[in-house]
Amino acid sequence: MGINLLFKIAAVGILVSVLGQVLKHAGREEQAFLTSLAGLLLVLFWIVPYISELFETIKELFSL
């Protein structure tokens, strides 16, 4: 896991929080929620391969 991934996650978090605040102040709470959900899903798609690799490493470590 490189530092680039951490910067991308931070950028998505900042962007989602700014967009969420703008949309909430505009009275569009539903779209703010969907924006937050989309940001969460995007980050999860980036993280899932690393979690899978972690579980494979643990499995090999304990040779289950």
Secondary structure, 3 states (H helix, E strand, C coil): CCHHHHHHHHHHHHHHHHHHHHHHHCCCHHHHHHHHHHHHHHHHHHHHHHHHHHHHHHHHHHCC
